[in-house]
Amino acid sequence: MLIALRAVGVKPGDEVITSNFSFFASAGVIARLGARPVLVDIEPDTYNIDPKLVEAVLTPRTKAIVPVHLFGQLADMDPIMEIARRRASE
C-alpha cells in the first residue's frame, strides 16, 4: 500500500478515504506518508466500506480512496470507481 499511495502522489496534508473496519495498517500507512486517513463506516451485511458514505467525505484535499475487501467479499467497487472517475474529471 505504501508504494501504491506514493505512486499516486499522496503527500503530507492529503486525505485518503478508507474503511473504519480494517487492520490498523490500512490507516497506518496513510499516516506514515503524513496524509490523513478519513474513515468511512461499513455496510452491515458485508463489513466493507459503504459506497453511499464515501462521497459525503470528499474534500479538495482527498487524493485517494482505499477500499478494503474483507472475509472473501469484495467491496462494491462500481459505485466507488464512479465516484473516483467523477472526481478525477473535475
PyMOL Python script that loads the backbone (N, CA, C, O; Angstrom):
from pymol import cmd

cmd.read_pdbstr("""\
ATOM      1  N   MET A   1       0.824  -1.194   0.000  1.00  0.00           N
ATOM      2  CA  MET A   1       0.000   0.000   0.000  1.00  0.00           C
ATOM      3  C   MET A   1       0.859   1.245   0.000  1.00  0.00           C
ATOM      4  O   MET A   1       0.509   2.242  -0.631  1.00  0.00           O
ATOM      5  N   LEU A   2       1.977   1.198   0.699  1.00  0.00           N
ATOM      6  CA  LEU A   2       2.854   2.360   0.752  1.00  0.00           C
ATOM      7  C   LEU A   2       3.316   2.748  -0.650  1.00  0.00           C
ATOM      8  O   LEU A   2       3.253   3.918  -1.027  1.00  0.00           O
ATOM      9  N   ILE A   3       3.772   1.783  -1.407  1.00  0.00           N
ATOM     10  CA  ILE A   3       4.255   2.065  -2.763  1.00  0.00           C
ATOM     11  C   ILE A   3       3.120   2.565  -3.648  1.00  0.00           C
ATOM     12  O   ILE A   3       3.306   3.496  -4.430  1.00  0.00           O
ATOM     13  N   ALA A   4       1.951   1.952  -3.528  1.00  0.00           N
ATOM     14  CA  ALA A   4       0.802   2.365  -4.343  1.00  0.00           C
ATOM     15  C   ALA A   4       0.396   3.798  -4.028  1.00  0.00           C
ATOM     16  O   ALA A   4       0.126   4.581  -4.939  1.00  0.00           O
ATOM     17  N   LEU A   5       0.349   4.145  -2.758  1.00  0.00           N
ATOM     18  CA  LEU A   5      -0.036   5.507  -2.385  1.00  0.00           C
ATOM     19  C   LEU A   5       1.019   6.521  -2.815  1.00  0.00           C
ATOM     20  O   LEU A   5       0.686   7.626  -3.244  1.00  0.00           O
ATOM     21  N   ARG A   6       2.287   6.144  -2.701  1.00  0.00           N
ATOM     22  CA  ARG A   6       3.341   7.039  -3.211  1.00  0.00           C
ATOM     23  C   ARG A   6       3.218   7.208  -4.720  1.00  0.00           C
ATOM     24  O   ARG A   6       3.411   8.304  -5.245  1.00  0.00           O
ATOM     25  N   ALA A   7       2.895   6.121  -5.414  1.00  0.00           N
ATOM     26  CA  ALA A   7       2.791   6.158  -6.874  1.00  0.00           C
ATOM     27  C   ALA A   7       1.700   7.108  -7.356  1.00  0.00           C
ATOM     28  O   ALA A   7       1.831   7.720  -8.415  1.00  0.00           O
ATOM     29  N   VAL A   8       0.630   7.231  -6.584  1.00  0.00           N
ATOM     30  CA  VAL A   8      -0.440   8.157  -6.988  1.00  0.00           C
ATOM     31  C   VAL A   8      -0.219   9.558  -6.413  1.00  0.00           C
ATOM     32  O   VAL A   8      -1.058  10.444  -6.579  1.00  0.00           O
ATOM     33  N   GLY A   9       0.900   9.747  -5.747  1.00  0.00           N
ATOM     34  CA  GLY A   9       1.278  11.089  -5.313  1.00  0.00           C
ATOM     35  C   GLY A   9       0.732  11.542  -3.976  1.00  0.00           C
ATOM     36  O   GLY A   9       0.631  12.746  -3.737  1.00  0.00           O
ATOM     37  N   VAL A  10       0.378  10.620  -3.098  1.00  0.00           N
ATOM     38  CA  VAL A  10      -0.104  11.021  -1.769  1.00  0.00           C
ATOM     39  C   VAL A  10       1.046  11.652  -0.992  1.00  0.00           C
ATOM     40  O   VAL A  10       2.132  11.085  -0.878  1.00  0.00           O
ATOM     41  N   LYS A  11       0.774  12.847  -0.460  1.00  0.00           N
ATOM     42  CA  LYS A  11       1.786  13.625   0.251  1.00  0.00           C
ATOM     43  C   LYS A  11       1.228  14.090   1.600  1.00  0.00           C
ATOM     44  O   LYS A  11       0.031  13.968   1.858  1.00  0.00           O
ATOM     45  N   PRO A  12       2.104  14.621   2.454  1.00  0.00           N
ATOM     46  CA  PRO A  12       1.626  15.190   3.714  1.00  0.00           C
ATOM     47  C   PRO A  12       0.535  16.236   3.461  1.00  0.00           C
ATOM     48  O   PRO A  12       0.646  17.078   2.570  1.00  0.00           O
ATOM     49  N   GLY A  13      -0.504  16.155   4.264  1.00  0.00           N
ATOM     50  CA  GLY A  13      -1.627  17.080   4.132  1.00  0.00           C
ATOM     51  C   GLY A  13      -2.759  16.564   3.271  1.00  0.00           C
ATOM     52  O   GLY A  13      -3.872  17.088   3.335  1.00  0.00           O
ATOM     53  N   ASP A  14      -2.494  15.532   2.455  1.00  0.00           N
ATOM     54  CA  ASP A  14      -3.559  14.939   1.647  1.00  0.00           C
ATOM     55  C   ASP A  14      -4.475  14.102   2.536  1.00  0.00           C
ATOM     56  O   ASP A  14      -4.124  13.763   3.666  1.00  0.00           O
ATOM     57  N   GLU A  15      -5.640  13.777   2.013  1.00  0.00           N
ATOM     58  CA  GLU A  15      -6.578  12.897   2.703  1.00  0.00           C
ATOM     59  C   GLU A  15      -6.773  11.648   1.861  1.00  0.00           C
ATOM     60  O   GLU A  15      -6.827  11.714   0.633  1.00  0.00           O
ATOM     61  N   VAL A  16      -6.879  10.503   2.539  1.00  0.00           N
ATOM     62  CA  VAL A  16      -7.126   9.227   1.868  1.00  0.00           C
ATOM     63  C   VAL A  16      -8.303   8.559   2.580  1.00  0.00           C
ATOM     64  O   VAL A  16      -8.265   8.328   3.788  1.00  0.00           O
ATOM     65  N   ILE A  17      -9.333   8.258   1.819  1.00  0.00           N
ATOM     66  CA  ILE A  17     -10.535   7.628   2.357  1.00  0.00           C
ATOM     67  C   ILE A  17     -10.319   6.122   2.436  1.00  0.00           C
ATOM     68  O   ILE A  17      -9.832   5.507   1.487  1.00  0.00           O
ATOM     69  N   THR A  18     -10.684   5.529   3.575  1.00  0.00           N
ATOM     70  CA  THR A  18     -10.596   4.085   3.739  1.00  0.00           C
ATOM     71  C   THR A  18     -11.659   3.619   4.731  1.00  0.00           C
ATOM     72  O   THR A  18     -12.372   4.432   5.320  1.00  0.00           O
ATOM     73  N   SER A  19     -11.755   2.328   4.905  1.00  0.00           N
ATOM     74  CA  SER A  19     -12.756   1.719   5.786  1.00  0.00           C
ATOM     75  C   SER A  19     -12.369   1.874   7.253  1.00  0.00           C
ATOM     76  O   SER A  19     -11.189   1.839   7.602  1.00  0.00           O
ATOM     77  N   ASN A  20     -13.360   2.043   8.089  1.00  0.00           N
ATOM     78  CA  ASN A  20     -13.091   2.097   9.532  1.00  0.00           C
ATOM     79  C   ASN A  20     -13.036   0.696  10.148  1.00  0.00           C
ATOM     80  O   ASN A  20     -12.784   0.556  11.345  1.00  0.00           O
ATOM     81  N   PHE A  21     -13.268  -0.333   9.341  1.00  0.00           N
ATOM     82  CA  PHE A  21     -13.262  -1.712   9.835  1.00  0.00           C
ATOM     83  C   PHE A  21     -12.198  -2.470   9.066  1.00  0.00           C
ATOM     84  O   PHE A  21     -12.479  -3.113   8.055  1.00  0.00           O
ATOM     85  N   SER A  22     -10.969  -2.384   9.561  1.00  0.00           N
ATOM     86  CA  SER A  22      -9.849  -2.980   8.848  1.00  0.00           C
ATOM     87  C   SER A  22      -8.677  -3.157   9.797  1.00  0.00           C
ATOM     88  O   SER A  22      -8.702  -2.653  10.920  1.00  0.00           O
ATOM     89  N   PHE A  23      -7.664  -3.860   9.358  1.00  0.00           N
ATOM     90  CA  PHE A  23      -6.406  -3.965  10.083  1.00  0.00           C
ATOM     91  C   PHE A  23      -5.797  -2.572  10.197  1.00  0.00           C
ATOM     92  O   PHE A  23      -5.950  -1.757   9.288  1.00  0.00           O
ATOM     93  N   PHE A  24      -5.115  -2.291  11.290  1.00  0.00           N
ATOM     94  CA  PHE A  24      -4.614  -0.941  11.524  1.00  0.00           C
ATOM     95  C   PHE A  24      -3.645  -0.451  10.449  1.00  0.00           C
ATOM     96  O   PHE A  24      -3.432   0.754  10.316  1.00  0.00           O
ATOM     97  N   ALA A  25      -3.066  -1.357   9.691  1.00  0.00           N
ATOM     98  CA  ALA A  25      -2.117  -0.957   8.644  1.00  0.00           C
ATOM     99  C   ALA A  25      -2.782  -0.120   7.557  1.00  0.00           C
ATOM    100  O   ALA A  25      -2.113   0.690   6.916  1.00  0.00           O
ATOM    101  N   SER A  26      -4.070  -0.296   7.337  1.00  0.00           N
ATOM    102  CA  SER A  26      -4.753   0.492   6.303  1.00  0.00           C
ATOM    103  C   SER A  26      -4.655   1.982   6.608  1.00  0.00           C
ATOM    104  O   SER A  26      -4.338   2.779   5.725  1.00  0.00           O
ATOM    105  N   ALA A  27      -4.921   2.352   7.829  1.00  0.00           N
ATOM    106  CA  ALA A  27      -4.806   3.759   8.224  1.00  0.00           C
ATOM    107  C   ALA A  27      -3.355   4.117   8.553  1.00  0.00           C
ATOM    108  O   ALA A  27      -2.936   5.258   8.358  1.00  0.00           O
ATOM    109  N   GLY A  28      -2.594   3.148   9.050  1.00  0.00           N
ATOM    110  CA  GLY A  28      -1.217   3.408   9.452  1.00  0.00           C
ATOM    111  C   GLY A  28      -0.331   3.817   8.301  1.00  0.00           C
ATOM    112  O   GLY A  28       0.492   4.722   8.445  1.00  0.00           O
ATOM    113  N   VAL A  29      -0.482   3.171   7.164  1.00  0.00           N
ATOM    114  CA  VAL A  29       0.352   3.518   6.017  1.00  0.00           C
ATOM    115  C   VAL A  29      -0.002   4.907   5.489  1.00  0.00           C
ATOM    116  O   VAL A  29       0.870   5.626   5.001  1.00  0.00           O
ATOM    117  N   ILE A  30      -1.250   5.278   5.582  1.00  0.00           N
ATOM    118  CA  ILE A  30      -1.675   6.622   5.179  1.00  0.00           C
ATOM    119  C   ILE A  30      -1.007   7.652   6.091  1.00  0.00           C
ATOM    120  O   ILE A  30      -0.446   8.642   5.621  1.00  0.00           O
ATOM    121  N   ALA A  31      -1.074   7.406   7.390  1.00  0.00           N
ATOM    122  CA  ALA A  31      -0.451   8.313   8.355  1.00  0.00           C
ATOM    123  C   ALA A  31       1.066   8.366   8.183  1.00  0.00           C
ATOM    124  O   ALA A  31       1.678   9.419   8.361  1.00  0.00           O
ATOM    125  N   ARG A  32       1.661   7.245   7.841  1.00  0.00           N
ATOM    126  CA  ARG A  32       3.121   7.209   7.639  1.00  0.00           C
ATOM    127  C   ARG A  32       3.560   8.175   6.545  1.00  0.00           C
ATOM    128  O   ARG A  32       4.662   8.718   6.604  1.00  0.00           O
ATOM    129  N   LEU A  33       2.714   8.390   5.557  1.00  0.00           N
ATOM    130  CA  LEU A  33       3.018   9.323   4.484  1.00  0.00           C
ATOM    131  C   LEU A  33       2.712  10.770   4.858  1.00  0.00           C
ATOM    132  O   LEU A  33       2.925  11.683   4.061  1.00  0.00           O
ATOM    133  N   GLY A  34       2.213  10.970   6.069  1.00  0.00           N
ATOM    134  CA  GLY A  34       1.864  12.325   6.506  1.00  0.00           C
ATOM    135  C   GLY A  34       0.486  12.761   6.048  1.00  0.00           C
ATOM    136  O   GLY A  34       0.087  13.908   6.248  1.00  0.00           O
ATOM    137  N   ALA A  35      -0.239  11.838   5.433  1.00  0.00           N
ATOM    138  CA  ALA A  35      -1.600  12.130   4.997  1.00  0.00           C
ATOM    139  C   ALA A  35      -2.570  11.817   6.144  1.00  0.00           C
ATOM    140  O   ALA A  35      -2.183  11.244   7.162  1.00  0.00           O
ATOM    141  N   ARG A  36      -3.820  12.200   5.960  1.00  0.00           N
ATOM    142  CA  ARG A  36      -4.825  11.970   6.996  1.00  0.00           C
ATOM    143  C   ARG A  36      -5.793  10.893   6.542  1.00  0.00           C
ATOM    144  O   ARG A  36      -6.445  11.039   5.509  1.00  0.00           O
ATOM    145  N   PRO A  37      -5.892   9.793   7.318  1.00  0.00           N
ATOM    146  CA  PRO A  37      -6.906   8.787   6.983  1.00  0.00           C
ATOM    147  C   PRO A  37      -8.303   9.330   7.291  1.00  0.00           C
ATOM    148  O   PRO A  37      -8.543   9.862   8.375  1.00  0.00           O
ATOM    149  N   VAL A  38      -9.202   9.196   6.350  1.00  0.00           N
ATOM    150  CA  VAL A  38     -10.599   9.588   6.534  1.00  0.00           C
ATOM    151  C   VAL A  38     -11.384   8.285   6.566  1.00  0.00           C
ATOM    152  O   VAL A  38     -11.531   7.611   5.546  1.00  0.00           O
ATOM    153  N   LEU A  39     -11.884   7.939   7.737  1.00  0.00           N
ATOM    154  CA  LEU A  39     -12.538   6.643   7.931  1.00  0.00           C
ATOM    155  C   LEU A  39     -14.018   6.723   7.610  1.00  0.00           C
ATOM    156  O   LEU A  39     -14.729   7.615   8.072  1.00  0.00           O
ATOM    157  N   VAL A  40     -14.464   5.765   6.805  1.00  0.00           N
ATOM    158  CA  VAL A  40     -15.859   5.689   6.389  1.00  0.00           C
ATOM    159  C   VAL A  40     -16.453   4.405   6.953  1.00  0.00           C
ATOM    160  O   VAL A  40     -15.799   3.362   6.974  1.00  0.00           O
ATOM    161  N   ASP A  41     -17.692   4.493   7.408  1.00  0.00           N
ATOM    162  CA  ASP A  41     -18.368   3.349   8.016  1.00  0.00           C
ATOM    163  C   ASP A  41     -18.630   2.257   6.977  1.00  0.00           C
ATOM    164  O   ASP A  41     -18.476   2.469   5.774  1.00  0.00           O
ATOM    165  N   ILE A  42     -19.026   1.098   7.467  1.00  0.00           N
ATOM    166  CA  ILE A  42     -19.189  -0.091   6.643  1.00  0.00           C
ATOM    167  C   ILE A  42     -20.660  -0.413   6.383  1.00  0.00           C
ATOM    168  O   ILE A  42     -21.561   0.094   7.051  1.00  0.00           O
ATOM    169  N   GLU A  43     -20.863  -1.268   5.394  1.00  0.00           N
ATOM    170  CA  GLU A  43     -22.187  -1.849   5.173  1.00  0.00           C
ATOM    171  C   GLU A  43     -22.353  -2.983   6.181  1.00  0.00           C
ATOM    172  O   GLU A  43     -21.463  -3.827   6.286  1.00  0.00           O
ATOM    173  N   PRO A  44     -23.451  -3.035   6.921  1.00  0.00           N
ATOM    174  CA  PRO A  44     -23.583  -4.035   7.982  1.00  0.00           C
ATOM    175  C   PRO A  44     -23.657  -5.476   7.484  1.00  0.00           C
ATOM    176  O   PRO A  44     -23.370  -6.401   8.245  1.00  0.00           O
ATOM    177  N   ASP A  45     -24.033  -5.683   6.236  1.00  0.00           N
ATOM    178  CA  ASP A  45     -24.148  -7.063   5.747  1.00  0.00           C
ATOM    179  C   ASP A  45     -22.845  -7.599   5.144  1.00  0.00           C
ATOM    180  O   ASP A  45     -22.660  -8.815   5.089  1.00  0.00           O
ATOM    181  N   THR A  46     -21.939  -6.724   4.690  1.00  0.00           N
ATOM    182  CA  THR A  46     -20.688  -7.192   4.077  1.00  0.00           C
ATOM    183  C   THR A  46     -19.450  -6.817   4.885  1.00  0.00           C
ATOM    184  O   THR A  46     -18.388  -7.408   4.693  1.00  0.00           O
ATOM    185  N   TYR A  47     -19.572  -5.858   5.775  1.00  0.00           N
ATOM    186  CA  TYR A  47     -18.446  -5.322   6.553  1.00  0.00           C
ATOM    187  C   TYR A  47     -17.441  -4.564   5.681  1.00  0.00           C
ATOM    188  O   TYR A  47     -16.334  -4.269   6.134  1.00  0.00           O
ATOM    189  N   ASN A  48     -17.809  -4.249   4.454  1.00  0.00           N
ATOM    190  CA  ASN A  48     -16.959  -3.467   3.567  1.00  0.00           C
ATOM    191  C   ASN A  48     -17.403  -2.011   3.575  1.00  0.00           C
ATOM    192  O   ASN A  48     -18.520  -1.693   3.982  1.00  0.00           O
ATOM    193  N   ILE A  49     -16.519  -1.134   3.124  1.00  0.00           N
ATOM    194  CA  ILE A  49     -16.799   0.298   3.091  1.00  0.00           C
ATOM    195  C   ILE A  49     -18.132   0.556   2.381  1.00  0.00           C
ATOM    196  O   ILE A  49     -18.428  -0.062   1.359  1.00  0.00           O
ATOM    197  N   ASP A  50     -18.915   1.458   2.922  1.00  0.00           N
ATOM    198  CA  ASP A  50     -20.224   1.780   2.357  1.00  0.00           C
ATOM    199  C   ASP A  50     -20.056   2.854   1.286  1.00  0.00           C
ATOM    200  O   ASP A  50     -19.781   4.006   1.621  1.00  0.00           O
ATOM    201  N   PRO A  51     -20.215   2.509   0.004  1.00  0.00           N
ATOM    202  CA  PRO A  51     -20.007   3.488  -1.060  1.00  0.00           C
ATOM    203  C   PRO A  51     -20.920   4.705  -0.952  1.00  0.00           C
ATOM    204  O   PRO A  51     -20.563   5.791  -1.408  1.00  0.00           O
ATOM    205  N   LYS A  52     -22.097   4.529  -0.350  1.00  0.00           N
ATOM    206  CA  LYS A  52     -23.022   5.659  -0.217  1.00  0.00           C
ATOM    207  C   LYS A  52     -22.472   6.735   0.710  1.00  0.00           C
ATOM    208  O   LYS A  52     -22.907   7.885   0.649  1.00  0.00           O
ATOM    209  N   LEU A  53     -21.521   6.376   1.566  1.00  0.00           N
ATOM    210  CA  LEU A  53     -20.962   7.333   2.513  1.00  0.00           C
ATOM    211  C   LEU A  53     -19.658   7.961   2.028  1.00  0.00           C
ATOM    212  O   LEU A  53     -19.184   8.938   2.608  1.00  0.00           O
ATOM    213  N   VAL A  54     -19.086   7.410   0.980  1.00  0.00           N
ATOM    214  CA  VAL A  54     -17.784   7.900   0.501  1.00  0.00           C
ATOM    215  C   VAL A  54     -17.881   9.333  -0.020  1.00  0.00           C
ATOM    216  O   VAL A  54     -17.074  10.188   0.346  1.00  0.00           O
ATOM    217  N   GLU A  55     -18.851   9.585  -0.856  1.00  0.00           N
ATOM    218  CA  GLU A  55     -18.955  10.909  -1.487  1.00  0.00           C
ATOM    219  C   GLU A  55     -19.111  12.024  -0.458  1.00  0.00           C
ATOM    220  O   GLU A  55     -18.644  13.141  -0.678  1.00  0.00           O
ATOM    221  N   ALA A  56     -19.757  11.729   0.650  1.00  0.00           N
ATOM    222  CA  ALA A  56     -20.004  12.744   1.670  1.00  0.00           C
ATOM    223  C   ALA A  56     -18.725  13.239   2.345  1.00  0.00           C
ATOM    224  O   ALA A  56     -18.710  14.338   2.899  1.00  0.00           O
ATOM    225  N   VAL A  57     -17.659  12.447   2.306  1.00  0.00           N
ATOM    226  CA  VAL A  57     -16.420  12.843   2.991  1.00  0.00           C
ATOM    227  C   VAL A  57     -15.351  13.381   2.043  1.00  0.00           C
ATOM    228  O   VAL A  57     -14.254  13.728   2.480  1.00  0.00           O
ATOM    229  N   LEU A  58     -15.661  13.452   0.750  1.00  0.00           N
ATOM    230  CA  LEU A  58     -14.710  14.024  -0.205  1.00  0.00           C
ATOM    231  C   LEU A  58     -14.470  15.493   0.094  1.00  0.00           C
ATOM    232  O   LEU A  58     -15.406  16.237   0.389  1.00  0.00           O
ATOM    233  N   THR A  59     -13.218  15.907   0.016  1.00  0.00           N
ATOM    234  CA  THR A  59     -12.860  17.317   0.159  1.00  0.00           C
ATOM    235  C   THR A  59     -11.850  17.642  -0.942  1.00  0.00           C
ATOM    236  O   THR A  59     -11.392  16.739  -1.642  1.00  0.00           O
ATOM    237  N   PRO A  60     -11.506  18.895  -1.098  1.00  0.00           N
ATOM    238  CA  PRO A  60     -10.471  19.236  -2.084  1.00  0.00           C
ATOM    239  C   PRO A  60      -9.119  18.573  -1.788  1.00  0.00           C
ATOM    240  O   PRO A  60      -8.285  18.444  -2.684  1.00  0.00           O
ATOM    241  N   ARG A  61      -8.903  18.156  -0.549  1.00  0.00           N
ATOM    242  CA  ARG A  61      -7.634  17.512  -0.189  1.00  0.00           C
ATOM    243  C   ARG A  61      -7.652  15.997  -0.375  1.00  0.00           C
ATOM    244  O   ARG A  61      -6.626  15.350  -0.167  1.00  0.00           O
ATOM    245  N   THR A  62      -8.793  15.410  -0.763  1.00  0.00           N
ATOM    246  CA  THR A  62      -8.872  13.963  -0.968  1.00  0.00           C
ATOM    247  C   THR A  62      -8.023  13.571  -2.166  1.00  0.00           C
ATOM    248  O   THR A  62      -8.206  14.090  -3.267  1.00  0.00           O
ATOM    249  N   LYS A  63      -7.095  12.652  -1.943  1.00  0.00           N
ATOM    250  CA  LYS A  63      -6.185  12.214  -3.002  1.00  0.00           C
ATOM    251  C   LYS A  63      -6.492  10.792  -3.477  1.00  0.00           C
ATOM    252  O   LYS A  63      -6.214  10.458  -4.628  1.00  0.00           O
ATOM    253  N   ALA A  64      -7.061   9.947  -2.605  1.00  0.00           N
ATOM    254  CA  ALA A  64      -7.278   8.544  -2.968  1.00  0.00           C
ATOM    255  C   ALA A  64      -8.391   7.937  -2.125  1.00  0.00           C
ATOM    256  O   ALA A  64      -8.745   8.437  -1.058  1.00  0.00           O
ATOM    257  N   ILE A  65      -8.927   6.839  -2.648  1.00  0.00           N
ATOM    258  CA  ILE A  65      -9.891   6.007  -1.924  1.00  0.00           C
ATOM    259  C   ILE A  65      -9.289   4.613  -1.852  1.00  0.00           C
ATOM    260  O   ILE A  65      -8.943   4.030  -2.880  1.00  0.00           O
ATOM    261  N   VAL A  66      -9.163   4.073  -0.643  1.00  0.00           N
ATOM    262  CA  VAL A  66      -8.596   2.743  -0.453  1.00  0.00           C
ATOM    263  C   VAL A  66      -9.666   1.847   0.171  1.00  0.00           C
ATOM    264  O   VAL A  66      -9.785   1.782   1.394  1.00  0.00           O
ATOM    265  N   PRO A  67     -10.452   1.152  -0.673  1.00  0.00           N
ATOM    266  CA  PRO A  67     -11.414   0.208  -0.106  1.00  0.00           C
ATOM    267  C   PRO A  67     -10.677  -1.018   0.420  1.00  0.00           C
ATOM    268  O   PRO A  67      -9.592  -1.350  -0.057  1.00  0.00           O
ATOM    269  N   VAL A  68     -11.259  -1.676   1.385  1.00  0.00           N
ATOM    270  CA  VAL A  68     -10.671  -2.893   1.944  1.00  0.00           C
ATOM    271  C   VAL A  68     -11.677  -4.021   1.724  1.00  0.00           C
ATOM    272  O   VAL A  68     -12.844  -3.903   2.100  1.00  0.00           O
ATOM    273  N   HIS A  69     -11.224  -5.105   1.118  1.00  0.00           N
ATOM    274  CA  HIS A  69     -12.080  -6.259   0.876  1.00  0.00           C
ATOM    275  C   HIS A  69     -11.916  -7.225   2.044  1.00  0.00           C
ATOM    276  O   HIS A  69     -10.796  -7.599   2.390  1.00  0.00           O
ATOM    277  N   LEU A  70     -13.036  -7.632   2.655  1.00  0.00           N
ATOM    278  CA  LEU A  70     -12.974  -8.460   3.856  1.00  0.00           C
ATOM    279  C   LEU A  70     -13.757  -9.760   3.720  1.00  0.00           C
ATOM    280  O   LEU A  70     -14.771  -9.831   3.026  1.00  0.00           O
ATOM    281  N   PHE A  71     -13.260 -10.774   4.398  1.00  0.00           N
ATOM    282  CA  PHE A  71     -13.963 -12.051   4.554  1.00  0.00           C
ATOM    283  C   PHE A  71     -14.362 -12.671   3.217  1.00  0.00           C
ATOM    284  O   PHE A  71     -15.414 -13.302   3.105  1.00  0.00           O
ATOM    285  N   GLY A  72     -13.517 -12.487   2.207  1.00  0.00           N
ATOM    286  CA  GLY A  72     -13.795 -13.065   0.899  1.00  0.00           C
ATOM    287  C   GLY A  72     -14.848 -12.334   0.110  1.00  0.00           C
ATOM    288  O   GLY A  72     -15.272 -12.808  -0.944  1.00  0.00           O
ATOM    289  N   GLN A  73     -15.278 -11.188   0.597  1.00  0.00           N
ATOM    290  CA  GLN A  73     -16.284 -10.395  -0.102  1.00  0.00           C
ATOM    291  C   GLN A  73     -15.635  -9.111  -0.606  1.00  0.00           C
ATOM    292  O   GLN A  73     -14.994  -8.387   0.156  1.00  0.00           O
ATOM    293  N   LEU A  74     -15.806  -8.841  -1.877  1.00  0.00           N
ATOM    294  CA  LEU A  74     -15.250  -7.629  -2.442  1.00  0.00           C
ATOM    295  C   LEU A  74     -16.109  -6.423  -2.075  1.00  0.00           C
ATOM    296  O   LEU A  74     -17.334  -6.514  -2.001  1.00  0.00           O
ATOM    297  N   ALA A  75     -15.447  -5.304  -1.847  1.00  0.00           N
ATOM    298  CA  ALA A  75     -16.183  -4.051  -1.667  1.00  0.00           C
ATOM    299  C   ALA A  75     -16.943  -3.767  -2.965  1.00  0.00           C
ATOM    300  O   ALA A  75     -16.547  -4.232  -4.034  1.00  0.00           O
ATOM    301  N   ASP A  76     -18.010  -3.019  -2.870  1.00  0.00           N
ATOM    302  CA  ASP A  76     -18.836  -2.680  -4.033  1.00  0.00           C
ATOM    303  C   ASP A  76     -18.084  -1.645  -4.874  1.00  0.00           C
ATOM    304  O   ASP A  76     -18.270  -0.441  -4.696  1.00  0.00           O
ATOM    305  N   MET A  77     -17.241  -2.117  -5.782  1.00  0.00           N
ATOM    306  CA  MET A  77     -16.304  -1.260  -6.497  1.00  0.00           C
ATOM    307  C   MET A  77     -16.947  -0.389  -7.573  1.00  0.00           C
ATOM    308  O   MET A  77     -16.423   0.685  -7.867  1.00  0.00           O
ATOM    309  N   ASP A  78     -18.049  -0.804  -8.164  1.00  0.00           N
ATOM    310  CA  ASP A  78     -18.648   0.000  -9.233  1.00  0.00           C
ATOM    311  C   ASP A  78     -18.982   1.419  -8.762  1.00  0.00           C
ATOM    312  O   ASP A  78     -18.551   2.379  -9.402  1.00  0.00           O
ATOM    313  N   PRO A  79     -19.729   1.588  -7.672  1.00  0.00           N
ATOM    314  CA  PRO A  79     -20.012   2.968  -7.253  1.00  0.00           C
ATOM    315  C   PRO A  79     -18.767   3.705  -6.741  1.00  0.00           C
ATOM    316  O   PRO A  79     -18.664   4.922  -6.896  1.00  0.00           O
ATOM    317  N   ILE A  80     -17.833   2.984  -6.138  1.00  0.00           N
ATOM    318  CA  ILE A  80     -16.602   3.626  -5.663  1.00  0.00           C
ATOM    319  C   ILE A  80     -15.798   4.138  -6.854  1.00  0.00           C
ATOM    320  O   ILE A  80     -15.294   5.260  -6.823  1.00  0.00           O
ATOM    321  N   MET A  81     -15.676   3.332  -7.891  1.00  0.00           N
ATOM    322  CA  MET A  81     -14.952   3.748  -9.091  1.00  0.00           C
ATOM    323  C   MET A  81     -15.658   4.894  -9.805  1.00  0.00           C
ATOM    324  O   MET A  81     -14.999   5.766 -10.371  1.00  0.00           O
ATOM    325  N   GLU A  82     -16.975   4.904  -9.786  1.00  0.00           N
ATOM    326  CA  GLU A  82     -17.711   6.010 -10.405  1.00  0.00           C
ATOM    327  C   GLU A  82     -17.437   7.316  -9.677  1.00  0.00           C
ATOM    328  O   GLU A  82     -17.252   8.357 -10.308  1.00  0.00           O
ATOM    329  N   ILE A  83     -17.410   7.265  -8.356  1.00  0.00           N
ATOM    330  CA  ILE A  83     -17.076   8.452  -7.568  1.00  0.00           C
ATOM    331  C   ILE A  83     -15.668   8.920  -7.919  1.00  0.00           C
ATOM    332  O   ILE A  83     -15.434  10.111  -8.121  1.00  0.00           O
ATOM    333  N   ALA A  84     -14.735   7.978  -7.989  1.00  0.00           N
ATOM    334  CA  ALA A  84     -13.345   8.323  -8.310  1.00  0.00           C
ATOM    335  C   ALA A  84     -13.231   8.908  -9.718  1.00  0.00           C
ATOM    336  O   ALA A  84     -12.497   9.875  -9.921  1.00  0.00           O
ATOM    337  N   ARG A  85     -13.939   8.341 -10.685  1.00  0.00           N
ATOM    338  CA  ARG A  85     -13.898   8.868 -12.064  1.00  0.00           C
ATOM    339  C   ARG A  85     -14.449  10.282 -12.136  1.00  0.00           C
ATOM    340  O   ARG A  85     -13.866  11.156 -12.779  1.00  0.00           O
ATOM    341  N   ARG A  86     -15.579  10.501 -11.471  1.00  0.00           N
ATOM    342  CA  ARG A  86     -16.162  11.851 -11.468  1.00  0.00           C
ATOM    343  C   ARG A  86     -15.190  12.837 -10.843  1.00  0.00           C
ATOM    344  O   ARG A  86     -15.003  13.941 -11.354  1.00  0.00           O
ATOM    345  N   ARG A  87     -14.576  12.442  -9.748  1.00  0.00           N
ATOM    346  CA  ARG A  87     -13.642  13.326  -9.049  1.00  0.00           C
ATOM    347  C   ARG A  87     -12.414  13.619  -9.899  1.00  0.00           C
ATOM    348  O   ARG A  87     -11.926  14.748  -9.916  1.00  0.00           O
ATOM    349  N   ALA A  88     -11.917  12.618 -10.600  1.00  0.00           N
ATOM    350  CA  ALA A  88     -10.721  12.796 -11.430  1.00  0.00           C
ATOM    351  C   ALA A  88     -10.991  13.735 -12.607  1.00  0.00           C
ATOM    352  O   ALA A  88     -10.075  14.397 -13.095  1.00  0.00           O
ATOM    353  N   SER A  89     -12.245  13.793 -13.064  1.00  0.00           N
ATOM    354  CA  SER A  89     -12.559  14.637 -14.211  1.00  0.00           C
ATOM    355  C   SER A  89     -12.879  16.074 -13.807  1.00  0.00           C
ATOM    356  O   SER A  89     -13.076  16.926 -14.673  1.00  0.00           O
ATOM    357  N   GLU A  90     -12.932  16.350 -12.529  1.00  0.00           N
ATOM    358  CA  GLU A  90     -13.236  17.724 -12.061  1.00  0.00           C
ATOM    359  C   GLU A  90     -12.034  18.623 -12.221  1.00  0.00           C
ATOM    360  O   GLU A  90     -12.098  19.805 -11.884  1.00  0.00           O
TER     361      GLU A  90
END
""", "prot")
cmd.dss("prot")
cmd.show_as("cartoon", "prot")
cmd.util.cbc("prot")
cmd.orient("prot")
